[in-house]
Amino acid sequence: MAKLHSFECLPLTASSPDIASREIAQTWSHISGTILYLLPNHDASPKITCTYFSIALDDEVTSAFHNSNRIYMEKLEELPLTICHLNKRAISNDLVTVGYIMKPSREEDFAKRGAFPICPTPNGLMFLPLTFELPISKQLEEVDVILHKATDEIVSIELNSSSESSYQIGYTKGMQELQRHIENHNDCFEVDPLNSIYPVLDRLKIQQLLLGLEDLNVGGRCKVRAPHFLKVNSFDEPDLVQRLHDATLSLPSIVKPQVACGVADAHSMAIVFKVEDFKVLNVPLPAVIQEYVDHSSTLFKFYVLGDRVFHTVKKSMPNADVLIKSSEKNGSKPLLFDSLKSLPTATANQHSEGWDPCLDLALVNKAAERLSKRLGLTIFGFDVVVSSLNKLCLHISYVKTIIFLLNLFQSFPKLLGLSHHDGYVLMGVIPVYCTQIQEGSGDHVVVDVNYLPSFKEIPDDVAVPAFWDAIKKKVDSKAVK
């Protein structure tokens, strides 16, 4: 706990106050401030006695110890709340207390980088971990603003089967209690409200929002855009080939569940090489079929922290020609993977030679600003790929053909499953699959958007202060309103 919340901890060898004070004096003789001494009360209630006292440099610890005050706690989880209360009382009521809730592994990832100090930051923030082990209302008495990763607390998502994006989200009991408290107390607000993160849960909604980036583009320059996409409720739709064509989708395509996070199979995806393989595809429905963009195995991860935008470069999936060649070894079957665990990445010799992705940073920064306004989010991330040259794909085209046959060949149309009339057969639309080389456009394609990313690829001394500033500015803007 001490390591997570950036305060010093000294395990004592004895519970005697006199021995404890001597150990404290020997170890912490160089410090001043408030010292908390925790003593468990075995087989008694309250379970923990918290003795605290203030000390200046060169003060005699034992005398200060005997003039101490006491607080009683039933659970160790109350300690951060106690420290927060004492800090605020001792330093200033002007401190902004940020109460945060997320799964333990995520909390640890942020905290080990010093992002959640329980002592004040240079811009006057203090972070308090919220826990559902204690009454939420009591903890929120000390809190000014809430930072949450609500997707960590989702137990179920039910999507509407219609074409419109709507859903019912089931949260844990603790998150429901927090949600009710926020709704019933106007003075309690979130860094990013729950209703602002809902679009990020839905890949279809995100795709539709990304379409709004098109008006940022200027003729004669590379453009930023959404990938081509298609929502499907079934992989056995009779007109799927036509719909793929209408959506400007070629193969291979990447197939993702419409639910983007919060449930176990949200990251179960597939890359499909043949149309007929959609019928046997094991990806949760409804799903979004998304354009596979050749990007020379280079992914740009962007992080938006308030009004500041950072990015890093990561190795990504190989180009389509490499995937197609690799898939032929197993009969061109769909490539199934979990995007959190086993994302297929290119090897060193699978990168496109002679092509260096040219990132238009000014254009992407404009897209970040637009997304921030559209989503209403303060802290979020998104992934960008730059379309590279020479895309090899299986293109779906259509030929309208009229075939004239003599009456004596009427049995032939029946074999093809075609209709006939007065000695001729009219065959309407025939899908034709052909391999084509398509020239890359240099388009900047936003392929994913996520809420409250860890931004751990950005140096801590840069990202963490920007993170704090983003929260403080959100609090200040709320105060002005």
C-alpha positions in Angstrom: 0.0 0.0 0.0 2.8 2.5 0.9 4.5 1.8 -2.5 1.3 2.3 -4.4 0.5 5.7 -2.8 4.0 7.2 -2.6 4.5 7.4 1.2 7.2 5.9 3.4 6.5 2.8 5.5 8.6 1.5 8.5 7.7 -2.0 9.8 8.3 -2.1 13.6 9.6 -5.0 15.5 7.7 -4.4 18.7 4.3 -3.0 19.7 5.6 -1.3 22.8 5.2 2.5 22.4 8.6 3.2 24.0 10.4 0.7 21.7 8.4 1.9 18.7 9.4 5.5 19.4 13.1 4.6 19.6 12.9 2.7 16.3 11.2 5.7 14.6 13.8 8.1 16.0 16.7 6.0 14.8 15.3 5.5 11.3 13.5 8.8 10.6 15.7 11.2 12.5 16.1 13.3 9.4 12.4 14.0 8.7 9.7 16.3 9.9 5.9 16.1 9.4 3.2 13.8 10.6 3.9 10.2 11.6 1.2 7.6 11.8 1.7 4.5 14.0 -0.7 1.6 13.3 -1.3 -1.0 16.0 -3.6 -4.0 15.5 -6.0 -4.8 18.3 -6.2 -8.6 18.4 -9.6 -10.0 19.2 -11.0 -6.6 19.8 -12.9 -3.9 18.1 -12.0 -1.5 16.6 -9.4 -3.7 14.8 -6.7 -1.0 14.3 -5.6 1.9 16.4 -3.9 4.7 14.4 -1.8 7.0 16.5 -0.5 10.1 14.8 1.7 12.9 15.9 3.6 15.8 14.3 7.3 16.2 14.6 9.8 18.9 13.5 13.5 18.3 12.8 15.5 17.5 15.9 12.4 17.1 18.0 12.4 14.3 20.6 10.3 11.5 19.1 9.3 9.8 22.4 7.7 13.0 23.9 5.9 13.8 20.7 4.7 10.2 20.6 3.2 10.4 24.1 1.4 13.6 23.1 -0.2 11.9 20.1 -3.8 11.7 18.9 -5.7 8.6 18.0 -8.0 7.4 15.3 -9.7 4.0 15.3 -10.2 1.9 12.1 -12.0 -1.4 11.4 -10.2 -2.1 8.2 -6.7 -1.2 6.7 -8.6 0.0 3.6 -9.5 3.1 5.7 -5.9 4.2 6.0 -5.7 6.1 2.6 -8.9 7.9 3.6 -7.4 8.8 7.0 -4.2 10.1 5.4 -6.1 12.1 2.9 -8.2 13.7 5.6 -5.1 14.6 7.7 -3.2 16.0 4.7 -6.1 18.2 3.7 -6.6 19.5 7.2 -2.9 20.1 7.7 -2.0 21.7 4.4 -5.0 23.4 2.9 -8.6 22.9 2.1 -7.9 24.3 -1.4 -6.3 20.9 -2.4 -8.3 19.0 -5.0 -8.9 15.4 -4.0 -9.2 13.0 -6.9 -11.0 9.8 -6.0 -10.2 7.1 -8.4 -11.6 3.6 -9.0 -10.2 0.9 -11.4 -9.1 -2.7 -11.3 -6.1 -3.4 -9.0 -3.7 -4.3 -11.8 -4.4 -1.0 -13.6 -4.2 1.0 -10.4 -0.8 -0.6 -9.7 0.4 0.3 -13.3 -0.5 3.9 -12.8 0.7 4.2 -9.2 4.1 2.6 -9.7 4.9 5.5 -12.1 3.9 8.0 -9.4 0.7 9.1 -11.1 -1.5 8.6 -8.0 0.4 10.3 -5.1 -1.5 10.7 -1.8 0.6 13.7 -1.0 -0.1 16.9 -3.0 1.2 17.3 -6.5 2.8 20.6 -7.6 -0.6 21.8 -9.1 -2.5 20.9 -5.9 -4.0 17.5 -6.6 -4.2 14.6 -4.1 -5.2 11.1 -5.1 -7.4 8.9 -3.0 -8.1 5.2 -4.0 -11.8 4.5 -3.7 -12.8 1.0 -2.6 -16.1 -0.8 -2.6 -15.1 -2.5 0.7 -16.2 0.7 2.4 -19.4 2.8 2.1 -18.9 5.0 -1.0 -20.8 7.9 0.5 -18.3 8.2 3.4 -15.3 8.2 1.0 -16.8 10.8 -1.3 -17.1 13.3 1.5 -13.3 13.8 1.0 -13.5 13.8 -2.8 -13.8 16.7 -5.2 -13.6 14.9 -8.5 -13.9 11.2 -9.6 -11.6 9.5 -12.1 -12.9 6.1 -13.1 -12.3 3.2 -15.5 -15.9 2.2 -15.5 -15.3 -0.5 -18.1 -13.4 -2.4 -15.4 -16.7 -2.7 -13.5 -18.9 -4.0 -16.3 -20.4 -7.4 -15.8 -22.6 -7.5 -19.0 -23.5 -5.5 -22.1 -26.6 -6.2 -24.2 -26.7 -4.6 -27.6 -29.9 -3.8 -29.5 -30.3 -6.1 -32.5 -31.5 -3.2 -34.6 -29.2 -1.2 -36.8 -29.1 1.6 -34.3 -26.4 1.6 -31.6 -28.1 1.1 -28.2 -27.2 -1.0 -25.2 -27.9 -2.0 -21.7 -24.9 -2.0 -19.4 -24.7 -4.0 -16.2 -22.2 -2.8 -13.6 -21.0 -4.3 -10.4 -23.0 -3.5 -7.3 -20.3 -1.1 -6.1 -20.2 0.8 -9.4 -24.0 1.0 -9.3 -23.8 2.6 -5.9 -21.2 5.1 -7.1 -23.3 5.9 -10.2 -26.4 6.6 -8.0 -24.3 8.9 -5.7 -23.1 10.9 -8.7 -26.6 11.3 -10.1 -27.9 12.4 -6.7 -25.2 14.9 -5.8 -24.6 17.9 -8.1 -21.3 18.8 -6.4 -19.8 15.4 -7.2 -18.6 15.1 -10.8 -16.3 13.0 -12.9 -13.2 13.8 -15.0 -15.0 12.0 -17.8 -18.8 11.3 -17.3 -20.1 7.8 -17.8 -22.3 8.8 -20.7 -19.2 10.1 -22.5 -17.5 6.7 -22.4 -20.5 4.8 -23.8 -19.6 5.4 -27.5 -16.1 3.9 -26.8 -17.8 0.6 -25.8 -19.4 0.3 -29.2 -17.2 -0.2 -32.3 -20.0 0.7 -34.6 -20.7 4.0 -32.9 -16.9 4.8 -33.0 -16.8 4.1 -36.7 -19.7 6.4 -37.3 -18.1 9.2 -35.2 -14.9 8.8 -37.1 -16.7 9.5 -40.3 -17.0 13.1 -39.1 -13.2 13.5 -39.5 -13.6 13.7 -43.3 -14.3 17.5 -43.2 -10.7 18.1 -41.8 -9.2 17.0 -45.1 -7.9 19.5 -47.7 -7.5 18.7 -51.4 -4.0 17.7 -52.5 -2.9 16.4 -49.1 -3.2 13.1 -47.4 -6.4 12.7 -45.4 -7.5 11.4 -42.1 -10.5 9.1 -42.1 -12.3 6.1 -40.7 -11.7 2.6 -42.1 -14.4 1.3 -44.4 -16.7 -0.9 -42.4 -19.9 -2.9 -42.3 -22.0 -4.0 -39.4 -23.4 -7.6 -39.5 -25.9 -9.4 -37.3 -25.2 -12.7 -39.0 -22.3 -14.1 -41.1 -24.9 -16.1 -43.0 -26.6 -13.1 -44.6 -27.6 -14.0 -48.2 -26.6 -10.6 -49.6 -23.3 -10.4 -47.6 -21.1 -10.3 -50.8 -23.1 -7.4 -52.2 -23.0 -5.5 -48.9 -19.2 -6.0 -48.7 -18.9 -4.5 -52.2 -21.2 -1.6 -51.3 -19.1 -0.8 -48.2 -15.9 -0.7 -50.4 -14.5 -3.7 -48.5 -12.0 -6.1 -50.0 -10.3 -9.2 -48.6 -8.6 -9.7 -46.3 -10.8 -7.9 -43.9 -10.6 -7.8 -40.1 -13.7 -8.8 -38.1 -14.3 -7.4 -34.6 -17.1 -7.8 -32.1 -19.3 -4.7 -31.9 -18.8 -4.6 -28.2 -15.4 -3.1 -27.8 -14.5 -3.7 -24.1 -15.9 -4.7 -20.7 -16.7 -8.3 -21.6 -14.5 -11.4 -21.9 -14.8 -11.9 -25.7 -14.6 -8.2 -26.8 -11.1 -8.7 -28.2 -11.8 -12.0 -30.0 -11.1 -11.1 -33.6 -10.3 -12.6 -37.0 -8.8 -11.8 -40.3 -10.8 -13.4 -43.2 -9.3 -14.2 -46.6 -12.3 -15.9 -48.3 -16.0 -14.9 -48.4 -17.2 -18.4 -47.8 -15.3 -18.5 -44.5 -17.6 -15.9 -42.9 -20.3 -18.6 -42.5 -18.1 -20.6 -40.1 -16.4 -17.7 -38.4 -16.2 -17.8 -34.6 -16.4 -14.1 -33.7 -19.1 -12.8 -31.4 -22.1 -11.2 -33.0 -23.1 -8.5 -33.8 -19.8 -7.7 -35.4 -18.1 -5.0 -37.5 -16.2 -6.0 -40.6 -13.4 -3.5 -41.0 -11.1 -2.6 -43.8 -7.6 -4.1 -43.4 -5.2 -1.2 -44.2 -1.7 -2.0 -45.3 0.5 0.1 -43.1 4.0 -1.5 -43.3 3.6 -3.0 -39.9 3.8 0.5 -38.2 1.1 1.6 -35.7 1.0 5.1 -34.2 -0.6 5.2 -30.8 -1.9 8.6 -29.8 -2.7 9.8 -26.2 -4.8 12.8 -25.5 -4.3 14.3 -22.0 -6.5 17.4 -21.9 -5.1 19.8 -24.4 -1.9 17.9 -24.9 -1.4 15.1 -27.5 1.5 12.6 -27.4 2.3 9.6 -29.6 4.5 6.7 -29.9 5.3 4.1 -32.6 4.8 0.4 -32.3 5.3 -2.7 -34.5 2.1 -3.9 -35.9 0.5 -6.5 -38.2 2.2 -7.2 -41.6 0.8 -6.1 -44.9 -1.9 -8.1 -46.7 0.4 -9.9 -49.1 2.4 -11.4 -46.2 -0.9 -12.4 -44.5 -2.2 -14.0 -47.7 1.0 -16.0 -48.3 1.0 -17.1 -44.7 -2.6 -18.1 -44.7 -2.1 -20.4 -47.8 -0.1 -22.7 -45.5 -3.3 -23.6 -43.6 -5.7 -23.5 -46.5 -6.4 -19.8 -46.3 -8.5 -20.3 -43.1 -9.4 -17.3 -41.0 -6.7 -16.1 -38.7 -8.2 -15.9 -35.2 -6.6 -14.0 -32.4 -7.1 -12.1 -29.1 -6.0 -8.5 -29.7 -4.9 -8.1 -26.1 -2.7 -11.2 -26.1 -1.8 -12.6 -29.5 -1.9 -9.8 -32.1 -0.1 -11.1 -35.2 2.9 -8.8 -35.8 5.4 -8.6 -38.6 8.9 -10.0 -38.4 11.9 -7.8 -39.4 11.9 -9.1 -43.0 8.2 -8.6 -43.5 8.3 -4.8 -43.5 7.7 -3.0 -46.8 11.1 -2.1 -48.1 11.8 1.4 -49.2 8.6 2.8 -47.5 8.8 5.1 -44.5 5.4 6.1 -43.1 5.1 9.9 -43.3 3.0 11.0 -40.4 1.2 14.3 -40.8 1.2 15.3 -37.1 -0.6 18.5 -37.6 -3.5 16.7 -39.3 -3.7 14.0 -36.5 -3.6 16.7 -33.8 -6.7 18.3 -35.5 -8.3 14.9 -35.5 -7.5 14.5 -31.7 -9.1 17.9 -31.0 -12.2 17.0 -33.0 -12.6 13.6 -31.3 -12.2 15.2 -27.9 -15.1 17.5 -28.6 -17.3 14.9 -30.2 -16.7 12.3 -27.5 -16.6 14.8 -24.6 -13.6 13.0 -23.1 -10.5 14.5 -21.3 -8.3 11.5 -21.3 -8.4 9.0 -24.2 -6.3 7.3 -26.8 -6.6 6.3 -30.5 -4.5 4.3 -33.0 -3.6 5.5 -36.4 -2.1 3.6 -39.4 -0.8 5.3 -42.5 -1.8 3.5 -45.7 1.3 2.2 -47.4 2.0 1.4 -51.1 1.0 -1.6 -53.2 -1.8 -3.4 -51.4 -2.4 -6.9 -52.5 -6.0 -7.8 -52.0 -8.9 -10.1 -53.1 -11.2 -7.6 -54.8 -14.9 -8.3 -55.1 -16.3 -7.0 -58.4 -19.5 -7.6 -60.2 -20.4 -8.3 -63.9 -23.8 -7.8 -65.3 -24.2 -10.4 -68.1 -27.0 -11.5 -70.5 -26.6 -15.0 -71.8 -28.7 -16.1 -74.8 -29.3 -19.8 -75.0 -31.4 -21.9 -77.5 -34.4 -23.8 -76.2 -32.6 -27.1 -76.7 -30.1 -26.0 -73.9 -32.8 -25.3 -71.3 -31.3 -28.0 -69.1 -28.1 -26.1 -68.8 -29.6 -23.1 -66.9 -31.1 -25.5 -64.4 -27.7 -26.9 -63.7 -26.5 -23.4 -62.9 -29.6 -22.6 -60.8 -30.6 -19.8 -63.2 -34.1 -18.8 -64.5 -35.0 -19.0 -68.2 -37.6 -17.4 -70.4 -38.3 -17.7 -74.2 -35.1 -19.3 -75.1 -32.7 -17.0 -73.2 -31.3 -16.7 -69.7 -30.8 -13.4 -67.9 -28.1 -13.7 -65.3 -28.2 -10.5 -63.2 -25.2 -9.9 -60.9 -22.3 -12.3 -60.6 -19.6 -11.8 -57.9 -16.1 -12.1 -59.4 -13.1 -12.5 -57.1 -9.7 -11.3 -58.4 -6.3 -10.5 -56.9 -5.4 -6.9 -57.5 -2.6 -4.5 -56.6 -4.0 -1.3 -55.1 -1.7 1.7 -54.7 -1.6 3.0 -51.2 -2.9 6.5 -50.5 -1.0 7.7 -47.5 -4.4 8.0 -45.8 -4.2 8.4 -42.0 -6.8 5.8 -40.9 -8.0 5.8 -37.2 -8.5 2.2 -36.4 -9.3 2.2 -32.7 -10.3 4.6 -29.9 -10.1 3.8 -26.2 -10.8 5.5 -22.8 -8.3 6.2 -20.1 -5.3 4.4 -21.6 -2.2 3.8 -19.5 0.1 6.0 -21.8 3.0 4.0 -20.3 5.0 4.3 -23.6 5.4 8.0 -22.9 8.2 9.0 -20.5 6.8 9.4 -16.9 8.4 12.8 -16.4 6.4 14.1 -19.4 3.2 12.2 -19.3 2.4 12.2 -15.6 2.5 16.0 -15.1 0.4 16.4 -18.3 -2.1 13.9 -16.8 -2.3 15.9 -13.6 -2.7 19.2 -15.6 -5.5 17.7 -17.6 -7.4 16.8 -14.4 -6.8 20.1 -12.8 -8.0 22.1 -15.9 -11.1 20.0 -16.0 -11.8 20.8 -12.3 -11.1 24.5 -12.9 -13.4 24.6 -15.9 -16.2 23.0 -13.8 -15.7 25.6 -11.1 -16.0 28.5 -13.7 -19.3 27.1 -14.9 
